[in-house]
Amino acid sequence: MTFERQIIAYKHYFLDFYEVQTDIVQAKIEWTLNFIRVTRQVPEKYFRHLEGTKGLYEVRVEVGNNIYRIFSFFDKGNIVVLGNAFQKKTQKTPKKELEKALKIMEEYQDEYKK
C-alpha cells in the first residue's frame, strides 16, 4: 500500500484529545486519518481547507450524532501535521479553537523552519 501523505501529531495537542475519547471515537479517528493517508483526492466530507486561513485544514470525523474536528496543516507538501482537536457542538467553529490552531501552526513553523 502506498501512502499519498504522511500524518504526524505535533507535540501533545492532538494526543491529549485522542486519549480521552471512547474506543469507538478513536477507531473512527484512526479510520479517517488512514483514509486521508492513502487517498489521492480526499473528499471534503473528511478533509477540507478552512477559508480565510493561510493553510489551515480540518479533519472531519463523525460518530453517530457527534462531530469531531482535528485542525491540521501541511509541511513539505505531503506531510499533514495534526494540531488541536475538539468535539463540535454548534454549526460554527469556536473562535477559541480556531485561534489555538493558528497559534499551534505558527509555533510549528517557528520551530521547524529555522
Secondary structure, 3 states (H helix, E strand, C coil): CCCCCEEEECCCHHHHHHHCCCHHHHHHHHHHHHHHHHCCCCCCCCEEECCCCCCCEEEEEEECCEEEEEEEEEECCCEEEEEEEEEECCCCCCHHHHHHHHHHHHHHHHHHCC
